[in-house]
Amino acid sequence: MLRITLACLLAVAFLASYAHATDPVSPPPDDKDPIRSRQEQQMHDEAQTRSGTALPFPRQFIMGQVRDSGGIGIGGTTVKLFADGAFVEEDRSNSSGEFELNLPLNIETDETVVLWVVPPTDRYAMQCVVIKKSEVARNSRLFGPCAIEVEMKEQMRVEVALLTPDELLQSVRARGCY
């Protein structure tokens, strides 16, 4: 468990330093309320539709649910979206464990996109979900064969199972990653 968490932390740190090295003037992360940001994005999209101005790419989002190993939704879980190590957006799961994030990224660009799923209590271990790997991440083998990966799509659903440390260790062993 510790190896997986450390591997994800190192990967995010590497990508953050790489992104900073290649684009040192990127804007600081937006600390706005994610719900308000989502509403602002929707209003922005509607205004562009009314004005006839096309978006540079279609509206994209990630929906999903965070559950425990028994399939019960875990509310209060923080889900954070990072692109090339830079924070993009976060949401907190509702009482059913459901979350939604805007994906204000062009899926055609070469960047690494990762979700961090941070449980509301220490009972569960954090999860790192790799949505897309850049060429640098692939060539550097930043994510091992046991990393949790999903394919990035314009509108996507991600199901995440938060496990206790013991359950995570069993899962890692069962997949031959430990």
C-alpha positions in Angstrom: 0.0 0.0 0.0 2.8 2.4 0.9 4.6 1.6 -2.3 1.5 2.4 -4.4 0.8 5.7 -2.5 4.4 6.7 -2.7 4.6 5.8 -6.5 1.5 8.0 -7.1 3.0 10.9 -5.0 6.3 10.7 -6.9 4.5 10.6 -10.2 2.5 13.7 -9.4 5.6 15.5 -8.1 7.5 14.5 -11.2 4.8 15.7 -13.5 4.4 19.0 -11.5 8.1 19.7 -11.8 8.1 18.7 -15.5 5.1 20.9 -16.2 6.7 23.8 -14.4 9.9 23.3 -16.3 8.2 23.4 -19.6 5.6 26.1 -18.7 6.8 28.3 -15.8 4.1 30.9 -16.5 1.1 28.7 -16.0 -1.6 30.3 -13.9 -2.0 29.4 -10.2 -4.6 26.8 -9.3 -8.1 28.1 -8.8 -9.3 27.7 -5.2 -12.9 28.4 -6.0 -15.8 26.2 -4.7 -16.0 23.3 -7.2 -19.9 23.6 -7.3 -19.7 27.3 -8.2 -17.0 26.5 -10.8 -19.2 23.9 -12.4 -22.1 26.4 -12.5 -19.9 29.1 -14.0 -18.7 26.6 -16.6 -22.3 25.8 -17.5 -23.2 29.5 -17.8 -20.1 30.1 -19.9 -21.0 27.1 -22.2 -24.6 28.4 -22.6 -23.4 31.9 -23.3 -21.0 30.7 -26.0 -23.8 28.5 -27.5 -26.1 31.5 -27.6 -23.5 33.8 -29.1 -22.6 31.2 -31.8 -19.0 31.0 -30.7 -17.8 27.4 -30.8 -15.9 26.0 -27.8 -12.3 24.9 -28.8 -13.4 21.4 -27.8 -16.6 19.8 -26.5 -17.7 20.1 -22.9 -16.1 17.2 -21.0 -16.7 15.9 -17.6 -15.9 13.0 -15.3 -18.7 11.5 -13.2 -18.3 8.7 -10.8 -19.0 7.0 -7.5 -16.7 6.2 -4.6 -17.7 3.0 -2.8 -16.2 0.6 -0.2 -15.4 -3.0 -0.9 -19.0 -3.9 -0.1 -20.4 -1.6 -2.7 -21.7 1.1 -0.3 -21.2 4.7 -1.4 -18.7 6.7 0.7 -19.8 10.3 1.1 -17.4 13.1 2.0 -14.6 11.7 -0.2 -12.5 14.4 -1.9 -11.8 13.7 -5.6 -9.0 15.9 -7.1 -8.1 16.2 -10.8 -4.6 16.9 -11.8 -3.1 17.5 -15.3 0.7 17.3 -15.7 1.0 17.6 -11.9 -1.0 20.9 -11.7 -4.3 21.0 -9.8 -7.3 21.4 -12.0 -10.5 20.9 -10.0 -11.9 19.0 -7.1 -15.3 17.8 -5.9 -16.5 16.1 -2.7 -18.7 13.0 -3.1 -22.3 13.3 -1.9 -23.9 10.9 0.7 -24.2 8.2 -2.1 -20.5 8.6 -3.0 -21.2 10.3 -6.3 -19.0 13.1 -7.7 -18.7 15.2 -10.9 -15.8 17.1 -12.2 -15.5 19.3 -15.3 -12.7 18.1 -17.5 -11.5 21.4 -19.0 -8.8 19.7 -20.9 -8.4 18.8 -24.6 -8.2 15.0 -24.7 -6.0 15.2 -27.8 -3.2 17.0 -26.0 -0.1 15.1 -24.7 -0.5 15.4 -20.9 -0.9 13.1 -17.9 -4.2 13.3 -16.2 -4.7 11.7 -12.7 -7.5 11.6 -10.1 -6.6 11.5 -6.5 -9.3 10.0 -4.3 -8.9 11.1 -0.7 -11.1 9.2 1.8 -12.9 11.2 4.5 -11.4 9.0 7.3 -8.2 7.1 8.0 -10.2 3.9 7.7 -9.5 3.8 3.9 -6.4 4.2 1.9 -6.1 6.9 -0.8 -6.4 5.8 -4.4 -4.7 7.2 -7.5 -6.5 6.7 -10.8 -4.5 7.3 -14.0 -6.8 8.7 -16.7 -4.2 9.5 -19.3 -0.5 9.2 -19.6 1.7 11.6 -21.6 4.5 10.5 -23.8 7.0 11.5 -21.0 5.1 9.5 -18.4 5.0 6.4 -20.7 8.7 6.7 -21.7 9.7 7.2 -18.1 7.5 4.4 -16.9 6.1 6.6 -14.1 3.2 4.3 -13.5 3.8 0.7 -13.0 1.7 -2.2 -14.4 -0.4 -2.3 -11.2 -1.5 1.3 -11.3 -5.3 1.8 -11.7 -5.9 3.1 -15.2 -9.0 4.1 -17.1 -9.3 5.4 -20.6 -10.0 9.2 -21.0 -13.1 10.1 -22.8 -15.0 13.3 -23.3 -17.8 12.2 -21.0 -16.7 9.5 -18.7 -17.7 7.6 -15.6 -15.1 6.4 -13.1 -16.0 3.9 -10.3 -13.5 3.9 -7.4 -13.4 1.3 -4.6 -11.7 2.6 -1.5 -10.2 -0.2 0.4 -8.9 -0.5 4.0 -5.1 -0.9 4.2 -5.5 -4.6 4.7 -7.9 -5.0 1.7 -5.5 -2.9 -0.4 -2.6 -5.1 0.5 -4.6 -8.3 -0.3 -5.6 -6.7 -3.7 -2.0 -5.8 -4.5 -0.7 -9.2 -3.6 -3.5 -10.9 -5.6 -2.4 -8.9 -8.7 1.2 -9.8 -8.2 2.3 -6.3 -7.5 3.9 -6.9 -4.1 
